[in-house]
């Protein structure tokens, strides 16, 4: 499966309904790139968490913006880069929640980024050309 990297891009609007397009796009990638069937649901979960945060918090309410999702596959490693022109926010700086506390003692929210970090092998953030770039890497064998 090594060899030439494969690349595809999906551009969505900052609208939660656009996540349906993501699901369909991942199903196409699974087939075209011959991805392991167990991989796609975990990628979908990580992406839905990351994109929900961008859609709900990065932009002014009512504004229309685009989010670019770049997929690159080389061998058994997929790199996904989310790029948006929203407010600067580095999710990698968010402290992991204490999941050992009872649910009623934990603050509301904050599990999405934690979940992304658990699913993906690497999660990094950069601010490039006045845009947020969140890079997620997933490896499998």
Order of alpha helices (4+ residues) and beta strands (2+ residues): beta-alpha-alpha-beta-beta-alpha-beta-beta
